[in-house]
Amino acid sequence: QVRLVESGGGSVQPGGSLRLSCAAPGYTWNTWRGYCMGWFRQTPGKEREGVATIDKDGSTRYADSVKGRFTISQDNAKNTLYLQMNSLNAEDTAMYYCAASQYRISWWARFQKAFYAYWGQGTQVTVSS
């Protein structure tokens, strides 16, 4: 069972930045033949939604609401996934979850939660003045 551990959440003022990290202690996902990693977020009473994904080849997908502000990246040497979040606004307030699939996911399906077998516990991001 792959355990994902997120960090980096916190409180920030509108316009500020945060960088989230996701690690998988004991696993090196870049040894998987194909994989897809992603960040999702959820607010109370709403469905968990896809924010950004990246696969083994570095192909990324972003939700329209974060394009140009968020950047997903991976450091294979550190086996860590990142989400750099800039120009944050109140609508970005949510619990952010890291997700992993050991298999490639078609681009059109990368925001579908059912394709990800492994999830972290989440890290809270609060944007408020």
N, C-alpha and C positions, 0 to 999 in steps of 0.2 A: 504494500500500500504506500503510495507516494504521499508524503505530507508536505504541504506548501505553507510557508510562513511569510506573511506580509509584514511590512514595517514602513514607517515614514509618514503615516497619517498625522493629522493634528488640526489645529485651528489657525486660520489665516484670514487676513482682511481681503476684501475684493480687490482684484488686480494683482494679488500676490501669487507666489509659486510654491509648489511642493513637489518632492520626488518620492514616489512610492517604490519599494523594492519587494521582490518575491524570491525566496530561496527554497530549495528542495533538499534539505539535509540528507545526505546519504545517496542521492541520486544525481546523475549527470544526464540531463535530458538531451544534450547534444550528441549522445551516443545512440539515442533512439533513431531508427531508420527514417522516421518521419514524425514530426510533432507539430502541434500548434499550441501556443500559449496565449493567454488573453487576460484582459482586465475587464471586469464587469462591475456595475454599481447598482445599489438598491436603496431606495428610501422607503420609509414605513408606508404600507398600504399599496405599494407599487410593485410591478414585476421587476425582477432583476434584468438589467439591460446591458448589452455589450457596449464597451467603450472603445477598446482597441485590441487588435490581435496581431500576432507575428508568428510566422512559421519558420521551419528549419532553413529555408532559403532566404529568409529575411523579408518575405512578402508581408506587407502590413495592410490592415484595414482599420478605418476609424469611423466612429459614429459622426454623423454630420454636425452634431452639436459641439464636438470637440476638435474638429479639423482645424489645423492652423494654430491650435493652442496646446494640444497634448502631443507627446511623442513617446512611442513605445520602442524599447530597445532591449537588447540582451547582451550580456557579457558571458560568453561561453567559458572563459577561463575561470570566472567566479561562479558559474552556474547560477546566475542571477538575472531576473527579469526586472525591468524598470518601467516606470511610467512618469515621465516628466510632465508636470502640469503647470502651465503658465496662464496668466490673465484669468485667474479663477474668479468665478462669480457665484452668487448664492445658489443658482441652479445646479452647481456642481457638488453641493453638499449631499453626502451619501456615505454609505458603507461601501468600500471598494474591496472587491474580491479578486484574487488571482486564480486562474483556472488553467488546467493542463490536459492535453490529449496526447496520447502516445502515437497517434496516427494523424496523417494529413487530413485536413478538413477543407472541402471545397470552399472557395472564396465566398460564395453566396450563403453558405451555412455557418460561417464562423461566428456569428452572434447567436447561434442557437445553443442554449445551455445544455441540451441533452447530449451533445457531442463531446462534452468535457467530462472525463471520469474523475478528475481530482480537483478539489477546491480547497482554498485556504479558509481561515476563520474570519478574515476581513479586517480592514483597518479603517477607522472613521476619519472622514475629511469633512471639516466644517468651515464654511466660508461665511464670515459675518463681520460687520463693522461694529 
